[in-house]
Amino acid sequence: MTELQAASETAVGERSRDGYGDDRRRQGVIGRYAERLPLTAATPRITLNEGDTPCIESRSIVSTLGLGSLHFKFEGLNPTGSFKDRGMVVAVAKAIEEGSRAIICASTGNTSASAAAYAARFGLRAIVVVPSGKIAQGKLLQAQIYGAKVLAIKGNFDRALRAVRELCDRYPVTLVNSVNPYRIEGQKTAAFEIVDQLGDAPEVLAIPVGNAGNITAYWRGFREYHADGLCSRLPRMVGGQAEGAAPLVLGRPVERPRTVASAIRIGNPASWEQAIRARDESEGLIDSVTDGEIITAQRWLASAEGIFAEPASAASLAVLSKSVRAGLVPPGTHAVCVLTGNGLKDPDAARRDLAAPVPVDEDVENIARLLKL
Ligand SMILES: *Cc1c(COP(=O)(O)O)cnc(C)c1O
């Protein structure tokens, strides 16, 4: 039994400390972590049952990498299939509290899917601005089916974000990108959950980095729990950017970000300074990985662990694997890999070079021969 597992056994009986286990009926990020979020008596306690995603223990990759333990925080099991729901529920609750009737976001896809779902459920108008032709099919479909007004802007995500920021300065719509501070507040609950689930913080947290809100949020969450004595250590934050969209690695914005991982195809992250601070304060690192490494990691997760995550999510495993090989993460490390979104959102990215279904007729003997049974 690993150290982390042993800790998690004892943690089960102690969950009441965070208000998680003593009242199982409390659901959603706001219901479970209200006292750690910037809520007032007037904030509506809304939820789509986001959060409480599993920390799946690695069965195979852990030993290939020689780690002490490895868990996958599978955020693809949130209601709209990505971690964006954690921050969106808080941002939407605060928008309702403030009397807002409409929310808007620029999005590489998942923020728009999440904004659209929460707006639909809680009676707000949702407007989403996406880079034209550059978002995954499933994500666009989500925004449309939830009833958002979808606008496609020429240019990349950074352009779209600039446009919606200006719109919000001048018109009565609430911005729900991660520059909205309630988004980061909601997203930090994922760090709480990891500690609540495993009994302590890991030694390394591997995470994809795009607009850099999530690495900011996790670092804040771990620090808050640590300050209150709820975890014994702080993890090193190990961030993964795509090689063609790696402003934080290069130290300068990227004019034309390029990568198969559309959720991290961002050239000028809004939370730039906070991400650098998370990296440095945690004695971690932010490195880039190639699209080839990302797709290899995505396949590895699916075929070795049975977990289908989207390409951006696989950047966390790719950077962890690269860091292990480079000796920057030592053997025996207790690591958690954040898998930010569900692979089903982006079938086109996953489909490349996969074997096509084999045509057969219903002749059982032929099928048996084919399968060498
Ligand atoms: C938004 C997103 C990211 C990037 O998160 P940031 O907070 O922008 O760094 C990574 N993966 C997925 C699936 C996402 O939706």
The ligand as an SDF file (V2000), in Angstrom:
LIG
                    3D

 15 15  0  0  0  0  0  0  0  0999 V2000
   -9.7850   25.3010  -20.3770 C   0  0  0  0  0  0  0  0  0  0  0  0
   -9.0860   24.0260  -20.5430 C   0  0  0  0  0  0  0  0  0  0  0  0
   -7.7110   23.8680  -20.3010 C   0  0  0  0  0  0  0  0  0  0  0  0
   -6.8280   25.0140  -19.9540 C   0  0  0  0  0  0  0  0  0  0  0  0
   -7.1090   25.5770  -18.7000 O   0  0  0  0  0  0  0  0  0  0  0  0
   -6.6070   27.0580  -18.3980 P   0  0  0  0  0  0  0  0  0  0  0  0
   -7.2530   27.4300  -17.1350 O   0  0  0  0  0  0  0  0  0  0  0  0
   -7.0560   27.8920  -19.5550 O   0  0  0  0  0  0  0  0  0  0  0  0
   -5.1170   27.0050  -18.3190 O   0  0  0  0  0  0  0  0  0  0  0  0
   -7.1560   22.6260  -20.4200 C   0  0  0  0  0  0  0  0  0  0  0  0
   -7.8940   21.5610  -20.7720 N   0  0  0  0  0  0  0  0  0  0  0  0
   -9.2070   21.6590  -21.0150 C   0  0  0  0  0  0  0  0  0  0  0  0
   -9.9510   20.4430  -21.4150 C   0  0  0  0  0  0  0  0  0  0  0  0
   -9.8530   22.8900  -20.9130 C   0  0  0  0  0  0  0  0  0  0  0  0
  -11.1620   22.9740  -21.1880 O   0  0  0  0  0  0  0  0  0  0  0  0
  1  2  1  0
  2  3  1  0
  2 14  2  0
  3  4  1  0
  3 10  2  0
  4  5  1  0
  5  6  1  0
  6  7  2  0
  6  8  1  0
  6  9  1  0
 10 11  1  0
 11 12  2  0
 12 13  1  0
 12 14  1  0
 14 15  1  0
M  END
$$$$
